Amino acid sequence: MDKATDTELIDRCLEFTAEKFGDLHPPVLEKYHDRLPGAKAELERHDNSGELEHSMVEQALYCLMTWFVRPLEVQIVLRDTVPHHIQTLDVPLRYLKELMNALIDVVEEAVPLTAEAERTTLYKLRKELQLTLQEAVAP
C-alpha cells in the first residue's frame, strides 16, 4: 500500500475509535497502568496532576497520526523527546514503548474484525513506531 492509503486507513481507525470511546485518554491510560502498575507513581514524582501522562498520550497519538504522512518528522520528534524522557524524567524506554502499545491496542479494539486492511496497517504502524522508539536511543 502507498502512504496515502495507509493514512486513510489510520484515519478510519481513529474514526472507529472516536465513535467507540470518545476521548481515548482514559482507556489508553487504564490499559497502560494495568500493564505497568508502577508507572503512575513514578510519573507522579514529576507531575501529580496527570498532565505528563496526558501529554505522553498526546505525543503518541501525534506520532500515530503523522507517521505515514511525515515519518521523518516523527523520527525527529522521538529523537528529541525519548532521550529527554529517559535522562531527565527517568522514564524507562519500556514505559514509552508500552504507552504506544496501549494506544494502538485501544485503537485496534475499536476497529471491526472485518476491517482487515485497517488492522494490517495498524500492525505495520506498531512495528515501525516501536522500531523508531528503539532507534531514538541508539548511539
Secondary structure as the mmCIF struct_conf table of DSSP 4:
data_model
#
loop_
_struct_conf.conf_type_id
_struct_conf.id
_struct_conf.beg_label_comp_id
_struct_conf.beg_label_asym_id
_struct_conf.beg_label_seq_id
_struct_conf.end_label_comp_id
_struct_conf.end_label_asym_id
_struct_conf.end_label_seq_id
HELX_RH_AL_P HELX_RH_AL_P1 LYS A 3 PHE A 21
BEND BEND1 GLY A 22 ASP A 23
HELX_RH_AL_P HELX_RH_AL_P2 HIS A 25 ARG A 35
TURN_TY1_P TURN_TY1_P1 PRO A 37 GLY A 38
HELX_RH_AL_P HELX_RH_AL_P3 ALA A 39 GLU A 44
TURN_TY1_P TURN_TY1_P2 ARG A 45 HIS A 46
TURN_TY1_P TURN_TY1_P3 ASN A 48 SER A 49
BEND BEND2 GLY A 50 GLY A 50
HELX_RH_AL_P HELX_RH_AL_P4 GLU A 51 THR A 66
TURN_TY1_P TURN_TY1_P4 TRP A 67 VAL A 69
HELX_RH_AL_P HELX_RH_AL_P5 PRO A 71 GLN A 87
TURN_TY1_P TURN_TY1_P5 THR A 88 THR A 88
BEND BEND3 LEU A 89 LEU A 89
HELX_RH_AL_P HELX_RH_AL_P6 LEU A 93 ALA A 110
BEND BEND4 VAL A 111 VAL A 111
TURN_TY1_P TURN_TY1_P6 LEU A 113 THR A 114
HELX_RH_AL_P HELX_RH_AL_P7 GLU A 116 GLU A 135
TURN_TY1_P TURN_TY1_P7 ALA A 136 VAL A 137
#
